[in-house]
């Protein structure tokens, strides 16, 4: 009877050795960037109560209407795998009373998200995001800081051709005024629009502008910037002034609304060519009412999220040369049973001293062990035979030059450190 063969679920991926190093490179860049910008890491659960996302993300969004992985647990509670990072971070901010801190709370996260959607280039049902959230400040300078952080992330990775698009989606009064102007523009063309646009038109007409099917039909749509009140106009002008001062390359896109309901004032996206039909790498915006909507005090916030799968795709397509991973420091070769026992001891000592070290576990001959050391890009091999063991010495060979020398066993770590 044939054994059943298992495969990964549709829309997921195995990140294998050889590829995972590229992920580590990107994640290390993100962590270092957040250190420089003074953002602290937060880790939230991968599942939350479904209502959190319904209230936080918005009931009329694609995510809540059809993309969430929802389930009931054994206590009959409605739970959902997190489809995005902001709602969970806001919940943690409220529940743990981080709003009591005297300074702006600046947080970042890296982790998997889950959405049931059609897989394509750079889009998976389990995907990974790097995101930041800043709470407690209405100052337009924090908007510009968050935008510049994502921009700098792309620069630090060595990506080219990444551009920033920004817009203001106003406040509630501004959007109400704009809604009427937009509906007057959309209603005459309703029958020619896609089914999604027709469905969204009355419930949330701004979402129509986010449609990827009918974009060319909205070229002459009224600009939301013409409906902004003075507060929103001044805020947006100051955000742009800060970005100009920083030298961030951006363009205003008056049809940019983002796909989530919680945004107010500033909205932005990072775009990149050459990653398929979806060219958005990430984005974000200000969400001044979200904290109170989730049960906290009336605290403003702003954040961004960047898709790491799409970052990986750009790195590959642009053939960005990554920093070389650190090679294996030393490969230990034992000749004889007594030498085997000593090699096991020396292996542990070297690793405890901070060196990367390896040995053979397959009983191979010395020639095969040298080939193994070469495959692992070892800087040195250390060969221990019975005679060397009796003298308390070991032969150390440079794999780059072939030069070989004998050193005391107790000095092996010190000698390797000198060669670093």
C-alpha positions as CSV (number, residue, x, y, z in Angstrom):
1,X,0.0,0.0,0.0
2,X,1.5,3.3,-1.1
3,X,2.2,5.9,1.5
4,X,0.3,9.1,1.3
5,X,2.4,12.0,0.0
6,X,1.8,15.4,1.7
7,X,2.4,18.7,0.1
8,X,2.3,22.3,1.4
9,X,-1.1,24.0,1.3
10,X,-1.9,26.2,-1.7
11,X,-0.6,29.7,-1.3
12,X,2.2,28.8,1.2
13,X,5.9,28.3,0.7
14,X,8.8,26.4,2.2
15,X,11.7,28.8,2.8
16,X,14.7,26.5,2.5
17,X,18.4,26.8,3.5
18,X,20.0,28.8,0.7
19,X,17.0,31.1,0.4
20,X,16.4,31.7,4.1
21,X,19.7,33.6,4.3
22,X,18.1,36.3,2.1
23,X,15.2,36.5,4.5
24,X,17.6,36.9,7.4
25,X,19.4,39.6,5.6
26,X,16.2,41.6,5.1
27,X,15.0,41.0,8.6
28,X,18.4,42.2,10.0
29,X,18.1,45.3,7.9
30,X,14.6,46.0,9.3
31,X,15.7,45.5,12.9
32,X,18.8,47.7,12.5
33,X,16.7,50.4,10.9
34,X,14.2,50.4,13.7
35,X,17.0,50.6,16.2
36,X,18.2,53.8,14.5
37,X,14.7,55.2,14.4
38,X,14.1,54.2,18.0
39,X,11.2,51.8,17.4
40,X,10.9,48.8,19.8
41,X,9.8,45.3,18.8
42,X,6.4,44.0,19.7
43,X,5.1,40.4,19.2
44,X,1.4,39.8,19.2
45,X,-0.6,36.5,18.7
46,X,-1.1,35.1,15.2
47,X,-4.8,34.8,16.0
48,X,-7.2,37.2,17.6
49,X,-11.0,37.5,18.2
50,X,-12.7,38.0,14.8
51,X,-14.5,41.1,16.0
52,X,-11.2,42.9,16.5
53,X,-10.6,42.8,12.7
54,X,-14.2,43.5,11.9
55,X,-14.1,46.7,14.0
56,X,-10.5,47.6,13.3
57,X,-10.0,46.8,9.7
58,X,-13.6,47.6,8.5
59,X,-16.6,45.5,7.6
60,X,-16.6,46.7,4.0
61,X,-13.0,45.8,3.2
62,X,-12.0,42.9,1.0
63,X,-10.2,41.4,4.0
64,X,-13.2,41.2,6.3
65,X,-15.7,40.4,3.6
66,X,-13.9,37.3,2.2
67,X,-10.2,36.9,2.9
68,X,-10.0,36.1,6.6
69,X,-9.2,32.7,7.9
70,X,-11.9,32.4,10.7
71,X,-12.7,29.5,13.0
72,X,-14.4,28.6,16.2
73,X,-12.3,27.2,19.0
74,X,-13.4,24.5,21.5
75,X,-15.0,27.2,23.6
76,X,-17.1,28.3,20.7
77,X,-15.3,31.6,20.4
78,X,-15.0,33.3,17.0
79,X,-11.3,33.7,16.2
80,X,-9.3,34.7,13.1
81,X,-5.7,34.3,11.9
82,X,-4.4,37.9,11.7
83,X,-4.8,39.3,8.2
84,X,-2.7,42.4,8.9
85,X,-0.6,43.7,11.8
86,X,-2.1,47.0,12.9
87,X,-5.3,45.9,14.7
88,X,-3.4,43.4,16.9
89,X,-0.8,46.0,17.8
90,X,-3.5,48.5,18.7
91,X,-5.2,45.9,20.8
92,X,-2.0,45.2,22.7
93,X,-1.3,48.9,23.0
94,X,-4.8,49.3,24.7
95,X,-4.8,46.2,26.8
96,X,-1.4,46.7,28.2
97,X,-2.0,50.4,28.8
98,X,1.1,51.5,26.7
99,X,-0.7,54.8,26.3
100,X,0.3,55.6,29.9
101,X,3.9,56.0,28.7
102,X,5.1,59.7,28.8
103,X,6.6,59.5,25.3
104,X,5.3,58.5,21.9
105,X,5.0,54.7,21.7
106,X,7.0,53.6,18.7
107,X,6.7,49.9,17.9
108,X,7.6,47.5,15.1
109,X,6.8,43.9,14.2
110,X,8.0,41.2,11.8
111,X,5.9,38.1,11.2
112,X,3.4,36.0,9.2
113,X,-0.1,37.2,8.2
114,X,-2.9,35.2,6.6
115,X,-5.4,36.0,3.8
116,X,-7.4,33.7,1.6
117,X,-6.8,35.2,-1.9
118,X,-5.7,34.0,-5.3
119,X,-1.9,33.3,-5.1
120,X,0.2,35.2,-7.7
121,X,3.7,36.6,-8.0
122,X,4.7,38.0,-4.6
123,X,1.3,37.2,-3.1
124,X,0.7,34.2,-0.8
125,X,-2.1,33.1,1.6
126,X,0.5,33.0,4.4
127,X,2.8,36.0,3.8
128,X,5.1,38.0,6.0
129,X,5.1,41.7,6.9
130,X,7.5,44.2,8.4
131,X,5.5,47.0,10.0
132,X,5.8,49.9,12.4
133,X,3.2,51.8,14.4
134,X,3.6,55.1,16.3
135,X,1.0,56.2,18.9
136,X,0.3,59.4,20.7
137,X,1.3,62.2,18.3
138,X,-0.7,64.3,15.8
139,X,2.4,66.1,14.6
140,X,2.8,65.8,10.8
141,X,6.5,65.2,11.4
142,X,5.7,61.7,12.7
143,X,3.8,61.0,9.5
144,X,6.9,62.0,7.5
145,X,9.1,59.9,9.8
146,X,7.1,56.8,9.2
147,X,7.1,57.3,5.5
148,X,10.8,58.0,5.4
149,X,11.5,54.8,7.5
150,X,9.9,52.6,4.8
151,X,11.7,54.6,2.1
152,X,15.0,54.2,3.9
153,X,14.4,50.5,4.3
154,X,14.2,50.0,0.6
155,X,17.4,52.1,0.1
156,X,19.2,50.1,2.8
157,X,18.4,46.9,0.9
158,X,19.9,48.3,-2.3
159,X,16.6,48.4,-4.2
160,X,16.3,50.7,-7.2
161,X,13.2,52.3,-8.8
162,X,11.1,52.3,-5.6
163,X,8.8,55.3,-5.4
164,X,6.6,56.8,-2.7
165,X,3.0,57.9,-3.5
166,X,1.1,59.9,-0.9
167,X,-2.4,61.4,-0.5
168,X,-4.7,62.8,2.2
169,X,-7.9,60.9,2.8
170,X,-9.0,63.7,5.1
171,X,-11.2,63.5,8.3
172,X,-14.8,62.4,8.7
173,X,-16.3,65.8,7.6
174,X,-14.0,66.0,4.6
175,X,-14.8,62.5,3.4
176,X,-18.5,63.1,3.8
177,X,-18.2,66.1,1.5
178,X,-16.0,64.2,-1.0
179,X,-18.4,61.2,-0.9
180,X,-21.2,63.2,-2.5
181,X,-18.9,64.6,-5.3
182,X,-17.5,61.1,-6.0
183,X,-20.9,59.5,-6.2
184,X,-22.1,62.2,-8.6
185,X,-19.1,61.2,-10.8
186,X,-19.5,57.4,-10.4
187,X,-23.3,56.9,-10.7
188,X,-23.5,57.6,-14.5
189,X,-20.9,54.9,-15.2
190,X,-22.2,52.4,-12.7
191,X,-23.3,49.8,-15.3
192,X,-19.9,49.8,-17.0
193,X,-18.0,49.1,-13.7
194,X,-16.9,45.7,-12.4
195,X,-19.1,43.9,-10.0
196,X,-16.9,44.8,-7.0
197,X,-17.1,48.5,-7.8
198,X,-20.9,48.3,-8.2
199,X,-21.1,46.6,-4.8
200,X,-18.8,49.1,-3.1
201,X,-20.3,52.2,-4.6
202,X,-23.1,52.9,-2.1
203,X,-21.4,51.3,0.9
204,X,-17.9,52.8,0.6
205,X,-17.4,54.7,-2.6
206,X,-13.8,55.7,-1.8
207,X,-12.9,52.0,-2.1
208,X,-14.0,52.1,-5.8
209,X,-10.8,54.2,-6.5
210,X,-8.8,51.3,-5.2
211,X,-10.1,49.0,-8.0
212,X,-7.3,47.5,-10.2
213,X,-9.8,46.6,-13.0
214,X,-11.3,50.0,-13.8
215,X,-8.5,52.4,-12.9
216,X,-8.5,54.0,-16.3
217,X,-12.1,55.1,-15.9
218,X,-11.3,57.2,-12.8
219,X,-8.7,59.5,-14.5
220,X,-11.2,62.4,-14.3
221,X,-12.6,61.6,-10.9
222,X,-12.8,64.6,-8.5
223,X,-9.8,65.0,-6.2
224,X,-10.3,64.5,-2.5
225,X,-7.8,67.3,-1.9
226,X,-10.4,69.8,-3.1
227,X,-12.7,68.6,-0.3
228,X,-10.3,68.9,2.6
229,X,-11.1,71.3,5.4
230,X,-8.4,73.7,6.6
231,X,-7.1,71.3,9.3
232,X,-6.5,68.5,6.8
233,X,-5.1,70.9,4.2
234,X,-2.5,72.3,6.6
235,X,-1.6,68.8,8.0
236,X,-1.0,67.4,4.5
237,X,1.1,70.5,3.5
238,X,3.3,70.0,6.5
239,X,3.8,66.3,5.8
240,X,5.0,67.2,2.3
241,X,7.3,70.0,3.7
242,X,8.9,67.5,6.0
243,X,9.4,65.0,3.2
244,X,10.9,67.7,1.0
245,X,13.3,68.6,3.8
246,X,14.3,64.9,4.1
247,X,14.9,64.5,0.4
248,X,12.3,61.7,0.2
249,X,11.3,61.2,-3.5
250,X,7.5,61.1,-3.6
251,X,4.5,62.0,-5.8
252,X,1.0,62.9,-4.8
253,X,-1.6,60.4,-6.1
254,X,-5.1,61.8,-5.4
255,X,-6.7,58.4,-6.1
256,X,-4.7,56.6,-3.5
257,X,-7.1,55.6,-0.7
258,X,-5.7,52.2,0.6
259,X,-7.8,49.2,1.2
260,X,-8.5,49.6,4.9
261,X,-11.3,51.7,6.5
262,X,-9.4,53.1,9.5
263,X,-7.2,55.6,7.6
264,X,-7.5,59.4,8.2
265,X,-5.4,62.2,6.9
266,X,-2.1,60.8,5.4
267,X,-2.1,57.7,3.3
268,X,0.9,56.4,1.3
269,X,2.3,53.5,-0.7
270,X,5.6,52.2,-1.9
271,X,5.6,51.2,-5.5
272,X,8.1,49.1,-7.5
273,X,8.2,47.9,-11.1
274,X,8.9,44.4,-12.2
275,X,7.0,42.3,-9.6
276,X,3.9,41.4,-11.6
277,X,0.5,43.0,-11.9
278,X,0.5,44.2,-8.3
279,X,3.2,46.8,-8.0
280,X,2.6,47.8,-4.4
281,X,5.4,46.8,-2.0
282,X,3.7,48.2,1.1
283,X,2.1,51.3,2.5
284,X,0.2,52.7,5.4
285,X,-1.3,55.8,6.9
286,X,-2.7,57.7,9.8
287,X,-5.5,56.2,11.9
288,X,-6.6,58.7,14.5
289,X,-9.9,57.0,15.5
290,X,-8.7,53.4,15.6
291,X,-7.4,53.3,19.2
292,X,-10.8,54.5,20.6
293,X,-12.7,52.2,18.2
294,X,-10.9,49.2,19.8
295,X,-11.7,50.4,23.3
296,X,-8.8,52.6,24.3
297,X,-8.5,56.4,24.9
298,X,-8.6,58.8,22.0
299,X,-5.0,58.4,20.9
300,X,-3.8,59.2,17.4
301,X,-1.7,56.7,15.5
302,X,0.2,56.1,12.2
303,X,1.8,53.0,10.8
304,X,3.1,51.1,7.7
305,X,3.3,47.5,6.5
306,X,5.7,46.2,3.9
307,X,5.3,42.7,2.3
308,X,8.5,40.8,2.6
309,X,7.7,38.3,-0.2
310,X,7.5,41.2,-2.6
311,X,10.8,42.6,-1.2
312,X,12.4,39.2,-1.9
313,X,10.9,39.2,-5.5
314,X,12.5,42.6,-6.2
315,X,15.8,41.6,-4.7
316,X,15.8,38.6,-7.0
317,X,14.6,40.5,-10.1
318,X,17.0,43.4,-9.6
319,X,19.9,40.9,-8.9
320,X,20.8,42.8,-5.7
321,X,24.1,41.5,-4.3
322,X,23.6,40.7,-0.7
323,X,26.2,40.9,2.0
324,X,28.1,37.6,2.0
325,X,27.1,35.3,4.8
326,X,29.8,34.5,7.3
327,X,31.6,31.2,6.3
328,X,32.2,28.3,8.6
329,X,35.2,29.1,10.8
330,X,36.6,25.6,11.1
331,X,35.9,22.0,10.1
332,X,37.4,19.4,12.5
333,X,38.7,16.1,11.1
334,X,39.5,13.2,13.4
335,X,41.8,10.2,12.5
336,X,41.3,7.4,14.9
337,X,38.9,6.6,17.8
338,X,40.8,8.6,20.5
339,X,41.0,11.6,18.2
340,X,37.2,11.3,17.6
341,X,36.5,11.7,21.3
342,X,38.9,14.7,21.5
343,X,37.3,16.3,18.4
344,X,33.9,16.1,20.1
345,X,35.3,18.0,23.1
346,X,37.1,20.6,20.9
347,X,34.0,21.2,18.8
348,X,32.0,22.1,21.9
349,X,34.8,24.4,23.3
350,X,35.1,26.3,20.0
351,X,31.3,26.7,19.7
352,X,31.2,28.0,23.3
353,X,33.9,30.5,22.4
354,X,31.7,31.9,19.6
355,X,33.2,30.1,16.5
356,X,31.1,28.3,13.9
357,X,32.5,24.7,13.8
358,X,31.5,21.4,12.3
359,X,32.7,17.8,12.0
360,X,31.8,14.6,10.2
361,X,29.1,12.3,11.6
362,X,29.0,9.8,8.7
363,X,32.3,7.9,9.2
364,X,33.7,9.2,5.9
365,X,37.4,9.1,5.0
366,X,39.6,12.2,5.3
367,X,39.3,13.1,1.5
368,X,35.5,13.1,1.7
369,X,35.7,15.2,4.9
370,X,37.8,17.8,3.1
371,X,35.2,17.9,0.3
372,X,32.5,18.5,3.0
373,X,34.6,21.3,4.5
374,X,34.9,22.9,1.1
375,X,31.1,22.6,0.4
376,X,30.5,24.4,3.7
377,X,33.0,27.2,2.7
378,X,35.1,26.5,5.9
379,X,38.0,28.9,6.4
380,X,40.1,26.3,8.1
381,X,40.2,22.5,8.6
382,X,41.8,21.2,11.8
383,X,43.1,17.7,11.5
384,X,43.7,15.6,14.6
385,X,45.5,12.2,14.4
386,X,46.7,9.9,17.1
387,X,50.3,11.3,17.1
388,X,49.1,14.9,17.3
389,X,46.8,14.0,20.1
390,X,49.7,12.5,22.1
391,X,51.7,15.7,21.7
392,X,48.6,17.8,22.5
393,X,48.7,19.5,19.1
394,X,46.4,19.8,16.0
395,X,47.2,20.6,12.4
396,X,45.4,23.7,11.2
397,X,45.1,24.2,7.4
398,X,43.9,27.3,5.6
399,X,41.4,26.3,2.9
400,X,42.2,29.4,0.9
401,X,46.0,29.1,0.7
402,X,46.6,25.4,1.5
403,X,49.1,26.6,4.2
404,X,49.3,24.2,7.2
405,X,50.7,24.7,10.6
406,X,50.7,22.9,13.9
407,X,49.2,24.5,17.0
408,X,48.6,23.5,20.6
409,X,45.1,22.2,21.3
410,X,44.6,24.7,24.1
411,X,45.6,27.5,21.7
412,X,43.2,26.6,18.8
413,X,40.6,29.1,19.6
414,X,43.1,31.9,20.1
415,X,44.8,31.1,16.8
416,X,41.5,31.1,15.0
417,X,40.6,34.5,16.5
418,X,43.8,35.9,15.3
419,X,42.9,34.8,11.7
420,X,39.5,36.4,11.8
